[in-house]
């Protein structure tokens, strides 16, 4: 039974998860690193979060702290709600403290997060790894400020996979009790390849680079950023994502169809989905190109897609082109840095069957 939950990351996603799970009657602890204590400042004394929108209510947390050891002690589940850019640090901080009996959930995994954590845990000498779960998307479309959280969308369809995949029937029922929208995937990689952020965000940012630098948050990310041409580029990139899923014998569907199922959009047309979808309309552009839409969605997730394409011999020319343009805009060689590639994850020596065997067993031979 999952009763005691530690949430790592007190940004918008972490606070949304904290208030939602606390309102479900769970004992929730919220953690962030000391340098991000501003995220906790309004909560340290009151431990109270107020939520509006798709989840409404006022919830009291059991603990709010930047002491990771204290937050982890005795919990049943550790949910990580951070950007993928922080995953390596979180994994390294968790490794000496985590108990193999604790369930570790990456919400979201950002395409390869569970594999990344497994690699780090092994580096730290863990012979028995905790079960790792990766979701395809953050379970909330949300914004938080201080002790208040606005949850515009609580996703109605979220794929999740476990590492090892064979335990999905054991961990699944308890997770689905917390999140009825959860749908089990065959593996963490199937869930990760249903992450749409790297499919949507990079084309929007690249083709609106001047608008971001000139006007930034004065303009709306989707409403002002989507045009028929931008939607066409998203569709071509999405086709490559679906080709990777099919190469692994996993089902694949266009992202706009998923967006309708999740509750973000009313139309499965690529242009209408993002242009008018009710779950997209309130988001604004960042004020700089120095943001996670480049560093995370391109530098980690799209690099992972390109790398996986090479392993599986699936062409990904659009993906590779967007990575190169992103590198030019950011002035960073994302591909050579290789923060999340099959080599960085220690699976570059596997063929397709070897990869699927590892995903199912959780054991690297």
C-alpha positions in Angstrom: 0.0 0.0 0.0 1.3 3.4 -1.0 0.6 5.7 2.0 3.8 7.6 2.6 5.1 9.6 -0.4 8.2 11.8 -0.9 8.1 14.3 -3.7 11.4 15.5 -5.1 11.2 18.9 -6.7 9.0 21.8 -5.5 8.4 23.5 -8.8 4.9 23.6 -10.4 4.8 19.9 -11.1 6.0 18.9 -7.6 3.6 21.1 -5.9 0.7 19.9 -8.0 1.5 16.3 -7.2 1.9 17.1 -3.5 -1.5 18.8 -3.2 -3.3 16.2 -5.3 -1.9 13.2 -3.4 -2.3 14.9 0.0 -6.0 15.6 -0.8 -6.3 11.9 -1.5 -5.3 11.3 2.1 -1.7 10.4 1.6 1.1 11.5 3.9 3.2 13.7 1.6 6.7 15.1 2.1 8.0 17.8 -0.3 11.8 18.3 -1.0 13.9 20.7 -2.9 17.6 21.3 -2.9 18.9 24.1 -0.6 19.7 26.5 -3.4 16.0 26.3 -4.5 14.6 27.0 -1.0 12.6 29.9 -2.5 10.3 27.2 -3.8 9.7 26.1 -0.2 9.8 29.4 1.6 6.0 29.9 1.8 5.5 26.3 2.9 8.1 25.7 5.6 5.9 26.9 8.5 2.4 26.3 7.2 3.1 23.2 5.2 -0.2 24.1 3.3 -0.9 24.1 -0.4 -4.0 25.5 -2.0 -5.0 24.2 -5.4 -7.5 25.4 -8.0 -8.7 24.2 -11.4 -8.8 20.5 -12.2 -7.8 19.7 -8.6 -9.4 21.9 -5.9 -8.7 22.1 -2.2 -6.4 23.0 0.6 -4.0 20.3 1.8 -1.5 20.1 4.7 1.8 18.3 3.9 3.5 16.1 6.5 7.0 17.6 5.9 8.6 20.4 3.8 12.3 20.3 3.8 15.7 20.5 2.0 17.0 17.6 4.0 16.8 14.7 1.6 17.6 12.0 4.1 14.8 13.1 6.4 12.3 13.3 3.6 13.1 9.8 2.3 13.1 8.0 5.7 10.3 5.4 5.8 8.4 6.5 2.7 6.8 3.9 0.3 7.2 5.9 -2.9 9.6 8.6 -4.1 8.2 10.7 -6.9 10.6 12.8 -8.9 9.0 15.9 -10.5 12.0 17.8 -11.8 13.4 18.7 -15.2 15.4 16.0 -16.9 18.4 18.4 -16.6 18.3 17.6 -12.9 17.9 13.9 -13.1 21.6 13.0 -12.9 22.0 15.0 -9.7 18.9 13.6 -8.2 19.9 10.0 -9.0 23.4 10.6 -7.4 21.8 12.2 -4.3 19.3 9.3 -4.0 21.7 6.4 -4.6 23.3 6.3 -1.1 19.9 6.8 0.6 17.4 4.8 -1.4 15.9 1.5 -0.2 15.3 -1.2 -2.8 11.8 -1.6 -1.4 10.9 2.0 -2.2 9.1 2.6 -5.5 10.8 5.4 -7.5 8.5 7.2 -10.0 9.8 9.7 -12.5 6.9 12.0 -13.3 7.8 12.6 -16.1 10.8 10.5 -17.2 11.5 12.7 -20.2 12.4 9.8 -22.5 15.0 7.6 -20.8 14.9 8.9 -17.3 14.4 5.5 -15.7 17.3 4.0 -17.7 19.4 7.0 -16.6 18.6 6.4 -12.9 19.3 2.7 -13.3 22.7 3.5 -14.8 23.7 5.9 -12.0 22.4 3.5 -9.3 24.7 0.7 -10.7 27.6 3.1 -10.8 27.1 3.6 -7.0 27.3 -0.1 -6.5 23.6 -0.9 -5.9 23.2 -4.6 -6.6 19.5 -4.6 -5.9 17.8 -1.6 -7.6 14.4 -0.2 -6.6 11.6 -0.6 -9.1 11.7 2.4 -11.4 8.6 3.8 -13.1 8.6 6.4 -15.9 5.6 8.3 -17.0 5.1 9.6 -20.6 4.2 13.1 -19.4 3.8 15.2 -16.3 0.4 14.3 -14.9 -0.5 18.0 -14.6 -0.7 21.0 -16.8 0.0 23.5 -14.0 1.6 26.7 -12.7 2.5 27.3 -9.1 3.5 30.4 -7.1 4.3 30.2 -3.5 1.7 28.1 -1.7 -0.9 28.3 -4.6 -1.1 25.9 -7.5 -3.3 26.4 -10.6 -3.9 23.0 -12.2 -5.4 23.7 -15.7 -5.3 20.0 -16.7 -4.9 16.7 -14.8 -4.1 14.5 -17.7 -6.7 11.9 -18.5 -4.3 9.5 -20.3 -0.8 8.9 -19.1 1.3 5.9 -20.2 3.7 4.5 -17.6 6.2 1.7 -17.7 8.3 0.0 -15.1 11.9 -1.2 -15.0 11.9 -4.2 -14.8 8.9 -4.4 -17.1 7.9 -7.7 -15.6 6.7 -6.1 -12.3 4.1 -3.8 -14.0 1.3 -6.1 -12.8 2.5 -5.8 -9.2 3.1 -2.0 -9.0 0.4 -1.0 -11.4 -2.8 -1.4 -9.3 -1.5 0.8 -6.6 -0.3 3.5 -9.0 -3.6 3.4 -10.9 -5.4 3.8 -7.6 -3.6 7.1 -7.2 -3.9 8.0 -10.9 -6.9 6.3 -12.6 -5.7 7.9 -15.9 -2.5 5.7 -15.8 -2.3 3.1 -18.6 0.5 0.5 -18.4 3.1 0.3 -21.2 5.2 -2.7 -22.1 8.3 -0.9 -20.9 9.8 2.4 -19.6 11.0 3.0 -23.2 7.5 2.7 -24.6 6.3 5.2 -22.1 9.3 7.5 -22.8 8.7 7.5 -26.5 5.2 8.8 -25.8 6.8 11.9 -24.4 5.5 14.7 -26.7 7.5 17.6 -25.2 10.5 17.2 -27.6 8.2 16.8 -30.5 6.2 20.0 -29.9 8.5 22.4 -28.1 11.7 22.5 -30.3 9.9 23.3 -33.6 7.9 26.1 -31.8 11.0 27.6 -30.2 13.2 27.3 -33.3 10.7 28.8 -35.7 9.8 31.6 -33.2 13.3 32.4 -32.0 13.0 36.1 -33.0 9.6 36.4 -31.3 11.0 34.9 -28.1 14.0 37.3 -28.0 12.0 40.3 -29.0 8.8 39.9 -27.1 9.1 36.8 -24.9 6.3 36.3 -22.3 4.3 39.1 -23.8 3.1 36.5 -26.3 1.4 33.1 -26.0 3.5 30.0 -26.7 1.0 28.0 -28.6 -1.6 30.5 -29.6 0.9 32.9 -31.1 3.6 30.4 -32.0 1.7 27.8 -34.0 1.1 28.3 -37.7 0.3 25.8 -40.5 4.1 25.5 -41.3 5.1 25.0 -37.6 2.4 22.3 -37.3 3.7 20.6 -40.4 7.2 20.4 -38.9 5.8 19.0 -35.7 3.9 16.4 -37.7 7.1 15.3 -39.5 9.0 15.0 -36.3 6.1 13.1 -34.7 6.3 10.6 -37.6 9.9 9.8 -36.7 8.9 9.3 -33.0 6.2 6.9 -34.1 8.6 5.0 -36.4 10.9 4.3 -33.4 7.9 3.0 -31.4 6.9 0.7 -34.4 10.5 -0.5 -34.7 10.3 -1.8 -31.1 6.9 -3.4 -31.9 5.0 -0.9 -29.7 1.8 0.8 -30.7 2.1 4.3 -32.0 -0.5 7.1 -32.5 -0.1 10.8 -33.5 0.4 13.1 -30.6 -2.7 15.2 -31.3 -4.8 12.1 -30.8 -3.1 11.6 -27.4 -3.7 15.3 -26.6 -7.4 14.9 -27.1 -7.4 11.8 -24.9 -5.4 13.6 -22.2 -7.8 16.5 -22.2 -5.4 19.1 -23.5 -7.1 19.5 -26.9 -10.4 19.1 -28.7 -9.0 18.4 -32.2 -6.7 15.8 -33.5 -5.5 18.0 -36.3 -1.9 19.0 -35.7 -2.6 22.8 -36.3 -5.9 23.0 -34.4 -4.7 20.8 -31.6 -2.0 23.1 -30.4 -3.5 26.4 -31.7 -6.8 26.1 -29.9 -6.5 23.3 -27.4 -7.9 24.5 -24.0 -5.0 22.9 -22.2 -2.5 24.9 -24.2 -4.0 28.4 -24.4 -2.6 30.0 -21.2 1.1 29.1 -21.6 3.4 32.0 -22.6 6.7 32.1 -24.4 9.9 32.1 -22.3 11.8 35.4 -22.3 15.1 33.8 -23.5 16.3 31.0 -25.7 18.4 29.9 -22.7 15.7 27.5 -21.5 14.7 23.9 -21.1 12.9 23.8 -24.5 16.4 23.7 -26.0 18.6 22.2 -23.2 16.2 19.5 -22.1 13.8 18.8 -25.1 16.6 19.0 -27.7 19.8 18.4 -25.6 18.4 15.3 -23.9 15.2 14.0 -25.4 15.8 14.6 -29.1 19.4 13.5 -28.8 18.0 10.3 -27.2 15.7 9.8 -30.2 18.5 10.3 -32.7 20.7 7.9 -30.8 18.0 5.3 -30.5 17.3 5.6 -34.2 21.0 4.8 -34.9 20.8 1.7 -32.7 17.6 0.5 -34.3 18.6 1.6 -37.8 15.5 3.9 -38.1 16.2 7.1 -40.1 15.6 10.3 -38.1 16.6 13.1 -40.5 14.1 15.7 -39.1 15.2 15.0 -35.6 18.9 15.3 -36.4 18.3 18.5 -38.3 16.4 20.1 -35.4 19.2 19.0 -33.0 21.7 20.8 -35.3 19.7 24.0 -35.5 19.1 23.9 -31.7 22.9 23.5 -31.2 23.4 26.6 -33.4 20.9 28.7 -31.5 22.2 27.6 -28.1 25.9 27.5 -28.9 26.1 24.0 -27.3 27.1 20.8 -29.0 24.3 18.7 -27.6 25.1 15.6 -29.6 28.7 15.4 -28.6 27.9 16.2 -25.0 25.6 13.1 -25.1 23.9 13.5 -21.7 21.2 11.0 -22.7 22.2 8.6 -25.5 22.3 4.9 -25.7 26.0 5.0 -25.0 25.5 7.3 -21.9 22.8 4.9 -20.7 25.1 1.8 -21.2 22.8 0.1 -23.7 24.7 0.8 -27.0 26.0 -2.7 -27.2 22.5 -4.2 -27.3 20.6 -5.2 -30.4 16.8 -4.8 -30.5 16.1 -8.1 -28.8 18.8 -7.5 -26.2 17.3 -4.1 -25.5 13.8 -5.6 -25.0 15.1 -8.3 -22.8 16.8 -5.7 -20.6 13.7 -3.6 -20.4 11.7 -6.6 -19.3 14.2 -8.1 -16.9 15.9 -5.0 -15.6 19.2 -6.9 -15.7 22.1 -5.9 -18.0 24.2 -8.9 -19.1 
